[in-house]
Amino acid sequence: FSVSCRKRIIKKLRLMRSPWGIQTLCRLFHQHHRAFATLNFSDYEAINRCEKEVPEYFNFASDVLDKWSQIEKERTGPSNPALWWINGKGSEVKWSFEELGFLSRKAANVLSGPCDLQRGDRIVVILPRIPEWWLLNVACMRTGIIFIPGTTQLTAKDICYRLLTSKAKCVVTTDALVPAVDSVASKCPSLKTKLIVSESSKTKWLNFSDLLKSASDAHDCVKTRSQDPMTIYFTSGTTGAPKMAEHTYGSFGLGCFLCGRYWMNLTPSDVLWNMSDTAWAKAAIGGVFSPWSQGTCVFIHALPQFDPRTILNTLCKYPVTTLCSPPTGYRMLVQRDLSSYTFKALKYCLTGGEPLNPEVMAQWKRQTGLDIYEGYGQTEIGIICANMKGMKIKPGSLGKATPPYDVQILDENGSILPPGKEGDIAIKINTKRPFTFFSCYLDDPVKTASTIRGNFYITGDRGSKDEDGYIWFMGRSDDVIISSGYRIGPFEIENALIEHPAVVESAVVSSPDPVRGEVVKAFVVLSPSGKLQDPKNLTCDLQDHVKKVTAPYKYPRKIEFVEQLPKTITGKIRRNELRKKEWGQHLRAT
């Protein structure tokens, strides 16, 4: 771009302050997406300095999706679908933005009509990766109904807790969870409607597919303020019962705009495959708002469980240009011989959810020639730091702060630490919370207040910042191990272990020790070659290896070989579960 052209682009970006500016910006992306692909990090930094204001009124469905539908009508040539779904068994769904608009208006009438839901009501949606999840997401935006996603792995007890806590008036699910919902429905006085996505009918359940067919496609999108509640996510609950984090139309709808452009590097020509489970906020950030703000095709594989062969074959068969997988996915993929696969269109790879080991990043690069751009975020905040196009990638780092965030490392008193010093990863908020933040933990003002320390939001993660502004992750605050006065982060030891050829994956936690208080313990998943070795000799070999790679005092004094590690549905290792096991055994013994 010329200097004058760049100035025009930044001027257009400032138009985000008004709904009509979104339309103009969408049109600009459509007309110049090839040129936009050449933007580098210097342009990103210029945009980061732009004034950050949001319009008073904003609704992603009408102000973005409907605008892309209009742009689509004006195109003369073929274009990507808005949504492309496959199940790996021959079934396929393709919706243009126009078809998405048509169907979501019908779905909105289903919610407002037969389901008798009003603006501000809450709906719990427990669906796998099927098109109806995306359809209901948009339908809720059109009606002002608050969308609450849940994983299909929820038990009856989990479902009951979510229905009671949220006071949801409607629940949506498939045949698989009907018995679980029915077993707790009588305990949930707010629940009035049960909606099933199924080819068959169930007693006392409304059938979404049947109602959608007969619904009218005439619907006027509600006018929502940017700060109106749009969705609620239940947090992981690793330190107590899951909390309700509320997001607004502005926090996700507008907050993901630059994320889609600068971290995910998306254009209308791209096809994005984001592997997130539908219950995770990453499914909304990386599978709804970021890609559709750029007019990008969202590709979905039903994929009931992570299968490396299926994923690699899919990348060879379909024109997926952008892949976003949790680190666990890449760790599994690099175990295969990738030289036997030829990807059809893949050119950009992303990861998030937990830190990616540098060794895995290097293996992926060696075998595919592609870098992996890591992002770091939270359900409450969205993407906080990322390695973006044009930036130098420092393997093992989380990248730099994403707009509009000012990320610093704090000590326990709230003072900013100098480069290289470990502390709490925090976001400066001054007197006004960034519009991309969640509103609050609903019905829990104490928990909401606990996240603030002076003029900073405390993420709950530990890390450091280098001279170049890159953030380096150490671990969750409750994951940090204190042994003989030393503070030890699990991630560094896990990185060291995975460099050993006998190790596929590892998780490091604290373990009780009568002398040191606690010591480092590693749970290790072995490679086929590792399983053939003598466990005692291998333990010593791994300990010596860690001593050479990192500071000797950090080596795991205890090692346990396991077949698999406990993980969340999003692929994050549940270190808290392993830690509880260790300390639970200690308490029972004493």
C-alpha positions as CSV (number, residue, x, y, z in Angstrom):
1,F,0.0,0.0,0.0
2,S,1.0,3.6,-0.5
3,V,1.1,5.9,2.4
4,S,-2.1,7.7,1.3
5,C,-3.8,4.3,0.9
6,R,-2.9,3.3,4.4
7,K,-4.2,6.5,5.8
8,R,-7.5,5.9,4.0
9,I,-7.7,2.4,5.5
10,I,-7.1,3.6,9.0
11,K,-9.7,6.3,8.5
12,K,-12.1,3.5,7.4
13,L,-11.3,1.5,10.6
14,R,-12.3,4.5,12.7
15,L,-15.7,4.2,11.1
16,M,-16.3,1.2,13.4
17,R,-17.7,3.8,15.9
18,S,-21.0,3.7,13.9
19,P,-23.2,0.9,12.6
20,W,-23.0,2.3,9.0
21,G,-19.3,2.3,9.4
22,I,-19.4,-1.4,9.8
23,Q,-21.1,-1.7,6.4
24,T,-18.5,0.6,4.8
25,L,-15.7,-1.4,6.3
26,C,-17.2,-4.7,5.2
27,R,-17.5,-3.4,1.7
28,L,-13.9,-2.2,1.9
29,F,-12.7,-5.7,2.9
30,H,-14.7,-7.2,0.1
31,Q,-13.2,-4.9,-2.5
32,H,-9.6,-4.9,-1.3
33,H,-9.1,-8.2,0.6
34,R,-6.1,-9.2,-1.6
35,A,-4.4,-5.9,-0.8
36,F,-5.3,-6.3,2.9
37,A,-3.4,-9.6,3.0
38,T,-0.2,-7.6,2.5
39,L,-0.6,-5.5,5.7
40,N,2.2,-6.0,8.1
41,F,2.7,-5.5,11.8
42,S,3.6,-1.8,11.4
43,D,0.1,-1.2,10.1
44,Y,-1.3,-3.1,13.1
45,E,0.5,-0.8,15.5
46,A,-0.9,2.2,13.7
47,I,-4.4,0.9,14.0
48,N,-3.8,0.1,17.7
49,R,-3.3,3.8,18.2
50,C,-6.7,4.7,16.7
51,E,-9.3,6.0,19.0
52,K,-11.3,3.2,20.5
53,E,-15.0,4.0,20.7
54,V,-18.0,1.9,20.1
55,P,-21.4,2.9,18.7
56,E,-24.3,3.2,21.1
57,Y,-26.4,0.7,19.1
58,F,-24.9,-2.4,17.6
59,N,-26.2,-5.9,16.6
60,F,-23.9,-8.3,14.8
61,A,-26.7,-10.0,12.9
62,S,-28.1,-6.8,11.3
63,D,-25.0,-4.6,11.3
64,V,-22.5,-7.2,9.9
65,L,-24.1,-10.4,8.7
66,D,-27.0,-8.7,6.8
67,K,-24.4,-6.3,5.3
68,W,-22.3,-9.2,4.0
69,S,-25.5,-10.6,2.6
70,Q,-26.2,-7.4,0.7
71,I,-22.6,-7.3,-0.5
72,E,-22.9,-10.9,-1.6
73,K,-25.9,-10.0,-3.8
74,E,-23.9,-7.3,-5.5
75,R,-21.0,-9.7,-6.4
76,T,-20.7,-10.7,-10.1
77,G,-18.6,-13.8,-9.5
78,P,-18.7,-16.9,-7.3
79,S,-18.0,-16.5,-3.6
80,N,-17.3,-18.8,-0.6
81,P,-20.3,-19.9,1.5
82,A,-20.7,-18.3,4.9
83,L,-21.0,-21.8,6.5
84,W,-19.8,-25.1,5.2
85,W,-20.6,-28.2,7.3
86,I,-19.7,-31.8,6.7
87,N,-20.0,-34.9,8.9
88,G,-17.4,-37.2,7.2
89,K,-20.2,-39.6,6.1
90,G,-21.3,-37.9,3.0
91,S,-23.7,-35.3,4.4
92,E,-22.9,-31.6,3.6
93,V,-24.5,-28.2,4.2
94,K,-23.5,-25.0,2.5
95,W,-25.2,-21.6,3.4
96,S,-24.4,-18.3,1.8
97,F,-24.8,-15.2,3.9
98,E,-28.2,-14.6,2.2
99,E,-29.3,-18.2,3.2
100,L,-27.9,-17.7,6.7
101,G,-30.0,-14.6,7.0
102,F,-33.1,-16.3,5.6
103,L,-32.9,-19.3,7.9
104,S,-31.9,-17.3,11.0
105,R,-35.0,-15.1,10.6
106,K,-37.1,-18.2,10.5
107,A,-35.3,-19.5,13.5
108,A,-35.9,-16.2,15.3
109,N,-39.6,-16.6,14.7
110,V,-39.5,-20.1,16.1
111,L,-38.0,-18.7,19.3
112,S,-40.4,-15.8,19.6
113,G,-43.4,-17.8,18.5
114,P,-43.9,-21.5,19.5
115,C,-41.1,-21.2,22.2
116,D,-42.7,-18.0,23.6
117,L,-39.3,-16.4,24.4
118,Q,-39.0,-12.7,24.8
119,R,-36.1,-10.3,24.6
120,G,-33.8,-10.8,27.6
121,D,-34.9,-14.4,28.2
122,R,-32.2,-16.9,28.5
123,I,-31.8,-20.1,26.5
124,V,-29.4,-23.0,27.2
125,V,-28.1,-24.5,23.9
126,I,-26.4,-27.9,24.3
127,L,-25.6,-29.0,20.8
128,P,-22.6,-30.7,19.1
129,R,-21.0,-29.3,15.9
130,I,-24.1,-29.1,13.8
131,P,-25.4,-26.2,11.7
132,E,-28.2,-25.5,14.1
133,W,-25.8,-24.3,16.7
134,W,-24.7,-21.5,14.4
135,L,-28.2,-20.8,13.3
136,L,-29.6,-20.5,16.8
137,N,-26.6,-18.3,17.8
138,V,-27.7,-15.7,15.1
139,A,-31.4,-16.2,15.8
140,C,-30.8,-15.2,19.4
141,M,-29.0,-12.0,18.3
142,R,-32.0,-11.1,16.1
143,T,-34.4,-11.5,19.0
144,G,-32.4,-10.2,21.9
145,I,-32.6,-13.6,23.6
146,I,-29.5,-14.4,25.7
147,F,-27.5,-17.4,24.3
148,I,-25.9,-19.8,26.8
149,P,-23.9,-22.6,25.2
150,G,-23.1,-25.9,26.9
151,T,-21.1,-29.0,26.0
152,T,-22.7,-32.3,25.1
153,Q,-20.6,-33.9,27.8
154,L,-22.6,-32.3,30.5
155,T,-24.2,-34.7,33.0
156,A,-27.7,-34.4,34.4
157,K,-26.3,-32.8,37.5
158,D,-24.4,-30.3,35.3
159,I,-27.4,-29.4,33.3
160,C,-29.6,-28.9,36.4
161,Y,-27.0,-26.6,37.8
162,R,-26.8,-24.5,34.7
163,L,-30.6,-24.3,34.3
164,L,-31.1,-23.3,37.9
165,T,-28.3,-20.8,38.1
166,S,-29.1,-19.1,34.8
167,K,-32.9,-19.3,35.3
168,A,-33.1,-20.2,31.6
169,K,-36.6,-20.5,30.2
170,C,-35.7,-22.8,27.3
171,V,-33.2,-25.6,26.6
172,V,-32.2,-26.9,23.2
173,T,-30.4,-30.2,22.7
174,T,-30.4,-33.5,20.7
175,D,-31.8,-37.0,21.3
176,A,-28.6,-38.0,23.2
177,L,-29.3,-35.6,26.2
178,V,-33.1,-35.8,26.3
179,P,-33.1,-38.3,29.1
180,A,-30.7,-36.2,31.2
181,V,-32.8,-33.0,30.7
182,D,-36.0,-34.8,31.4
183,S,-34.6,-36.2,34.7
184,V,-34.0,-32.7,36.1
185,A,-36.6,-30.6,34.4
186,S,-39.0,-30.8,37.3
187,K,-36.4,-29.3,39.6
188,C,-36.0,-26.2,37.3
189,P,-39.0,-23.9,37.8
190,S,-37.8,-21.3,35.3
191,L,-37.7,-23.9,32.5
192,K,-40.8,-23.6,30.3
193,T,-39.8,-24.9,26.9
194,K,-37.8,-27.9,25.7
195,L,-36.6,-27.8,22.0
196,I,-35.1,-30.8,20.3
197,V,-33.0,-30.8,17.1
198,S,-33.9,-34.2,15.8
199,E,-35.6,-36.0,12.9
200,S,-37.9,-37.7,15.4
201,S,-40.4,-36.3,18.0
202,K,-40.3,-36.6,21.8
203,T,-43.1,-36.2,24.2
204,K,-43.2,-32.7,25.8
205,W,-40.5,-31.5,23.4
206,L,-40.9,-29.1,20.5
207,N,-39.2,-30.2,17.3
208,F,-37.0,-27.4,15.9
209,S,-36.7,-28.8,12.4
210,D,-40.4,-29.1,12.0
211,L,-41.0,-25.6,13.4
212,L,-38.3,-24.1,11.2
213,K,-39.9,-25.4,8.0
214,S,-43.2,-23.8,8.7
215,A,-41.9,-20.5,10.2
216,S,-42.1,-17.2,8.4
217,D,-38.9,-15.6,7.1
218,A,-40.2,-12.1,7.9
219,H,-38.5,-10.8,11.0
220,D,-37.2,-7.4,12.1
221,C,-34.0,-7.6,14.1
222,V,-34.3,-6.0,17.5
223,K,-32.3,-2.8,18.1
224,T,-29.7,-3.5,20.8
225,R,-27.2,-1.3,22.5
226,S,-23.6,-2.3,22.4
227,Q,-23.7,-2.9,26.2
228,D,-26.8,-5.0,26.2
229,P,-26.2,-8.6,27.3
230,M,-25.9,-11.1,24.4
231,T,-24.4,-14.3,25.8
232,I,-23.4,-16.1,29.0
233,Y,-20.5,-18.5,29.3
234,F,-20.1,-20.8,32.3
235,T,-16.4,-20.7,33.3
236,S,-14.5,-23.9,33.8
237,G,-15.0,-24.0,37.5
238,T,-11.5,-25.3,38.3
239,T,-11.5,-23.4,41.7
240,G,-15.2,-23.8,42.6
241,A,-18.6,-24.0,41.0
242,P,-18.7,-22.6,37.4
243,K,-19.4,-18.9,37.2
244,M,-21.6,-17.1,34.7
245,A,-19.5,-14.7,32.6
246,E,-21.8,-12.3,30.7
247,H,-20.8,-10.8,27.3
248,T,-22.4,-8.0,25.4
249,Y,-23.2,-7.3,21.8
250,G,-20.2,-5.0,21.7
251,S,-17.6,-7.2,23.6
252,F,-17.8,-10.1,21.1
253,G,-19.5,-8.5,18.1
254,L,-17.1,-5.6,17.8
255,G,-14.2,-6.8,19.9
256,C,-13.4,-9.7,17.6
257,F,-13.1,-7.5,14.5
258,L,-9.4,-6.8,14.7
259,C,-8.8,-10.3,16.0
260,G,-10.2,-11.8,12.8
261,R,-8.1,-9.5,10.7
262,Y,-4.8,-9.3,12.4
263,W,-4.4,-12.5,14.4
264,M,-6.5,-14.9,12.3
265,N,-5.4,-13.1,9.1
266,L,-8.8,-13.7,7.5
267,T,-10.3,-12.4,4.2
268,P,-13.5,-13.2,2.3
269,S,-11.4,-15.7,0.2
270,D,-10.5,-17.8,3.2
271,V,-12.0,-21.0,4.6
272,L,-11.5,-21.3,8.3
273,W,-11.7,-24.5,10.2
274,N,-11.8,-23.8,14.0
275,M,-11.9,-27.1,16.0
276,S,-13.3,-25.6,19.2
277,D,-16.1,-27.4,21.0
278,T,-19.3,-25.4,20.8
279,A,-19.3,-24.8,24.5
280,W,-16.0,-22.9,24.5
281,A,-15.9,-19.1,24.0
282,K,-13.3,-19.8,21.3
283,A,-16.1,-21.3,19.3
284,A,-17.7,-17.8,19.3
285,I,-14.5,-15.8,18.9
286,G,-12.9,-18.0,16.3
287,G,-16.0,-19.6,14.7
288,V,-18.6,-16.8,14.6
289,F,-17.6,-13.2,15.2
290,S,-14.0,-13.1,14.0
291,P,-14.5,-14.9,10.7
292,W,-17.9,-13.5,9.8
293,S,-16.8,-10.0,10.5
294,Q,-14.3,-10.5,7.6
295,G,-16.8,-12.3,5.4
296,T,-14.9,-15.5,5.8
297,C,-16.3,-19.0,5.3
298,V,-16.7,-21.0,8.5
299,F,-15.8,-24.7,7.9
300,I,-17.2,-27.3,10.3
301,H,-16.5,-31.0,10.6
302,A,-18.9,-32.8,12.9
303,L,-15.9,-34.7,14.3
304,P,-17.3,-36.3,17.5
305,Q,-13.7,-36.9,18.7
306,F,-10.3,-35.8,17.7
307,D,-8.9,-38.2,15.1
308,P,-5.6,-37.2,13.5
309,R,-6.2,-39.2,10.3
310,T,-9.6,-37.7,9.7
311,I,-8.3,-34.2,10.2
312,L,-5.3,-34.7,7.9
313,N,-7.5,-36.3,5.2
314,T,-10.0,-33.5,5.5
315,L,-7.2,-30.9,5.0
316,C,-6.2,-32.8,1.9
317,K,-9.7,-33.0,0.4
318,Y,-11.2,-29.6,1.3
319,P,-9.9,-26.0,0.5
320,V,-9.3,-25.1,4.1
321,T,-6.9,-22.1,4.1
322,T,-6.8,-21.5,7.9
323,L,-6.6,-24.0,10.7
324,C,-7.2,-23.2,14.3
325,S,-6.6,-26.2,16.7
326,P,-5.8,-26.4,20.4
327,P,-2.1,-27.4,21.2
328,T,-3.2,-30.9,22.0
329,G,-4.3,-31.3,18.4
330,Y,-0.9,-30.2,17.0
331,R,0.8,-32.5,19.5
332,M,-1.1,-35.4,18.1
333,L,-0.8,-34.5,14.5
334,V,3.1,-34.2,14.5
335,Q,3.2,-37.8,15.8
336,R,2.2,-38.9,12.3
337,D,4.3,-38.8,9.1
338,L,3.0,-35.6,7.6
339,S,5.1,-36.0,4.4
340,S,2.5,-38.4,3.1
341,Y,-0.2,-35.7,3.1
342,T,-0.6,-32.9,0.6
343,F,-2.9,-30.1,2.0
344,K,-5.2,-28.7,-0.6
345,A,-5.0,-25.0,0.4
346,L,-3.7,-24.7,4.0
347,K,-1.5,-21.6,4.5
348,Y,-2.1,-20.3,8.0
349,C,-2.2,-22.1,11.3
350,L,-3.4,-20.9,14.7
351,T,-3.6,-22.2,18.2
352,G,-4.9,-21.1,21.6
353,G,-6.4,-22.4,24.8
354,E,-3.1,-23.2,26.5
355,P,0.6,-22.6,25.6
356,L,2.0,-24.6,22.7
357,N,5.4,-26.3,23.3
358,P,8.1,-24.8,21.1
359,E,9.2,-28.3,20.1
360,V,5.8,-29.1,18.7
361,M,5.9,-25.8,16.8
362,A,9.3,-26.7,15.3
363,Q,8.1,-30.2,14.3
364,W,5.1,-28.8,12.5
365,K,7.2,-26.2,10.7
366,R,9.7,-28.9,9.6
367,Q,7.0,-31.2,8.3
368,T,4.6,-28.7,6.7
369,G,6.6,-25.6,6.2
370,L,4.0,-23.6,8.0
371,D,4.3,-21.5,11.2
372,I,1.8,-21.7,14.0
373,Y,0.6,-18.3,15.3
374,E,-0.3,-18.6,18.9
375,G,-2.9,-16.6,20.7
376,Y,-3.7,-16.2,24.4
377,G,-7.1,-15.3,25.8
378,Q,-9.8,-16.0,28.3
379,T,-13.5,-16.5,28.3
380,E,-14.0,-13.3,30.1
381,I,-11.7,-11.1,27.9
382,G,-11.2,-12.6,24.5
383,I,-7.8,-12.6,22.8
384,I,-5.3,-10.8,25.1
385,C,-2.0,-11.5,23.3
386,A,-1.1,-13.0,20.0
387,N,1.5,-13.6,17.4
388,M,0.2,-11.7,14.4
389,K,1.1,-11.6,10.8
390,G,4.2,-9.5,10.2
391,M,5.5,-10.2,13.7
392,K,8.6,-12.2,14.5
393,I,7.5,-15.4,16.2
394,K,9.3,-16.2,19.4
395,P,8.6,-19.9,20.0
396,G,7.2,-20.3,23.5
397,S,5.9,-16.7,23.9
398,L,2.3,-15.6,23.7
399,G,3.1,-12.8,21.4
400,K,2.3,-9.1,22.1
401,A,-0.8,-7.5,23.5
402,T,-3.7,-7.2,21.0
403,P,-5.8,-4.0,20.7
404,P,-7.2,-2.5,22.7
405,Y,-5.3,-4.0,25.6
406,D,-2.3,-2.7,27.5
407,V,-0.8,-5.8,29.1
408,Q,1.6,-5.5,32.0
409,I,3.3,-7.8,34.5
410,L,2.5,-6.9,38.1
411,D,3.9,-7.8,41.5
412,E,1.6,-8.6,44.5
413,N,1.3,-4.9,45.3
414,G,0.0,-3.9,41.8
415,S,3.3,-2.3,40.7
416,I,4.5,-2.9,37.1
417,L,7.5,-5.1,37.0
418,P,10.5,-4.5,34.7
419,P,11.3,-6.8,31.7
420,G,12.3,-10.3,32.6
421,K,10.6,-10.4,36.0
422,E,7.9,-12.9,36.7
423,G,4.5,-11.7,38.1
424,D,0.8,-11.6,37.4
425,I,-0.3,-11.0,33.8
426,A,-2.7,-8.1,34.0
427,I,-4.6,-5.6,31.7
428,K,-4.7,-1.9,32.4
429,I,-8.2,-0.6,32.7
430,N,-7.8,2.9,34.2
431,T,-11.3,4.3,35.0
432,K,-13.1,2.6,32.1
433,R,-13.3,-1.1,31.3
434,P,-12.4,-1.9,27.7
435,F,-15.5,-2.6,25.7
436,T,-14.2,-6.0,24.8
437,F,-14.4,-7.1,28.5
438,F,-17.2,-9.3,29.9
439,S,-19.7,-7.3,31.9
440,C,-19.4,-9.3,35.1
441,Y,-19.8,-12.6,36.8
442,L,-23.6,-12.6,37.1
443,D,-24.9,-12.7,40.7
444,D,-21.4,-12.8,42.1
445,P,-20.1,-9.2,42.7
446,V,-17.4,-10.5,45.1
447,K,-15.9,-12.7,42.4
448,T,-16.1,-9.8,39.8
449,A,-14.4,-7.4,42.2
450,S,-11.7,-9.9,43.0
451,T,-10.3,-9.6,39.5
452,I,-9.4,-6.0,39.9
453,R,-6.2,-4.8,41.5
454,G,-5.9,-1.0,41.4
455,N,-6.1,0.0,37.8
456,F,-5.6,-3.5,36.5
457,Y,-7.6,-6.6,35.7
458,I,-5.8,-9.7,37.0
459,T,-6.0,-12.6,34.6
460,G,-5.0,-15.2,37.1
461,D,-2.0,-16.3,35.0
462,R,1.7,-15.8,35.7
463,G,4.3,-14.7,33.2
464,S,6.9,-12.2,32.2
465,K,7.5,-9.6,29.6
466,D,10.7,-9.2,27.6
467,E,12.3,-6.1,26.2
468,D,10.4,-6.3,22.9
469,G,7.0,-6.5,24.6
470,Y,6.5,-10.3,24.2
471,I,4.6,-12.0,27.0
472,W,6.0,-15.3,28.3
473,F,3.6,-17.7,30.1
474,M,4.6,-19.5,33.3
475,G,1.3,-21.0,34.4
476,R,-2.0,-20.4,36.2
477,S,-1.4,-18.7,39.5
478,D,-2.7,-21.9,41.2
479,D,-0.4,-24.1,39.0
480,V,2.8,-22.5,40.2
481,I,4.9,-24.9,42.3
482,I,6.9,-23.5,45.3
483,S,9.6,-25.9,46.3
484,S,12.3,-25.0,48.9
485,G,11.5,-21.4,48.3
486,Y,11.8,-21.6,44.5
487,R,8.9,-20.7,42.3
488,I,8.6,-23.2,39.4
489,G,6.2,-22.9,36.5
490,P,5.0,-26.2,35.0
491,F,5.1,-25.1,31.4
492,E,8.9,-24.8,31.2
493,I,9.4,-28.4,32.5
494,E,6.7,-29.7,30.2
495,N,8.6,-28.0,27.3
496,A,11.8,-29.7,28.3
497,L,10.2,-33.1,28.6
498,I,8.5,-33.0,25.3
499,E,11.9,-32.4,23.6
500,H,12.8,-36.0,24.6
501,P,12.0,-38.5,21.9
502,A,10.4,-40.9,24.4
503,V,7.7,-38.3,25.4
504,V,4.5,-37.5,23.6
505,E,2.9,-35.3,26.2
506,S,3.3,-34.4,29.8
507,A,1.7,-32.5,32.7
508,V,3.6,-31.1,35.6
509,V,2.0,-30.4,39.0
510,S,3.1,-30.0,42.7
511,S,3.4,-33.1,44.9
512,P,3.7,-33.1,48.7
513,D,7.2,-33.6,50.2
514,P,8.0,-33.8,53.9
515,V,11.3,-31.8,53.5
516,R,10.6,-29.3,50.6
517,G,6.9,-28.8,51.3
518,E,6.2,-29.7,47.6
519,V,8.2,-30.9,44.7
520,V,7.7,-31.1,40.9
521,K,5.9,-34.2,39.7
522,A,5.5,-35.0,36.0
523,F,2.8,-37.3,34.5
524,V,4.2,-38.5,31.2
525,V,2.6,-40.1,28.1
526,L,5.2,-42.1,26.3
527,S,5.8,-42.6,22.6
528,P,6.0,-46.2,21.2
529,S,9.8,-46.2,21.5
530,G,9.5,-44.9,25.1
531,K,7.2,-47.7,26.1
532,L,9.9,-50.2,25.2
533,Q,12.4,-48.8,27.7
534,D,12.9,-49.8,31.3
535,P,10.8,-47.4,33.4
536,K,13.5,-46.9,36.1
537,N,16.2,-46.1,33.6
538,L,13.9,-43.9,31.6
539,T,12.9,-41.9,34.7
540,C,16.6,-41.1,35.4
541,D,17.2,-40.3,31.7
542,L,14.2,-37.8,31.7
543,Q,15.4,-36.2,34.9
544,D,18.9,-35.7,33.6
545,H,17.5,-34.4,30.3
546,V,15.4,-31.7,32.2
547,K,18.5,-30.7,34.3
548,K,20.4,-30.0,31.0
549,V,17.6,-28.1,29.3
550,T,16.5,-25.9,32.2
551,A,17.7,-24.9,35.7
552,P,18.6,-28.1,37.6
553,Y,16.4,-27.3,40.6
554,K,13.4,-27.5,38.4
555,Y,13.7,-31.1,37.4
556,P,10.8,-33.5,38.3
557,R,11.7,-35.4,41.4
558,K,8.7,-37.7,40.7
559,I,7.6,-39.1,37.4
560,E,4.6,-41.2,36.7
561,F,4.0,-42.8,33.3
562,V,0.3,-42.8,32.2
563,E,-1.6,-43.8,29.1
564,Q,-3.4,-40.4,28.8
565,L,-3.8,-37.1,30.6
566,P,-7.1,-35.8,31.9
567,K,-8.4,-33.0,29.6
568,T,-11.3,-30.6,29.3
569,I,-13.5,-30.7,26.2
570,T,-11.4,-28.0,24.7
571,G,-8.2,-30.0,25.0
572,K,-6.7,-28.2,28.0
573,I,-4.8,-30.5,30.4
574,R,-6.6,-30.6,33.7
575,R,-3.6,-30.1,36.0
576,N,-6.0,-29.3,38.9
577,E,-7.3,-32.8,38.7
578,L,-3.8,-34.3,38.8
579,R,-2.9,-32.0,41.7
580,K,-5.9,-32.9,43.7
581,K,-5.1,-36.6,43.2
582,E,-1.5,-36.0,44.5
583,W,-2.6,-34.0,47.5
584,G,-5.6,-36.1,48.2
585,Q,-3.4,-39.2,48.5
586,H,-1.2,-37.2,50.9
587,L,-4.1,-36.2,53.1
588,R,-5.4,-39.8,53.2
589,A,-2.0,-41.1,54.2
590,T,-1.7,-38.6,57.1
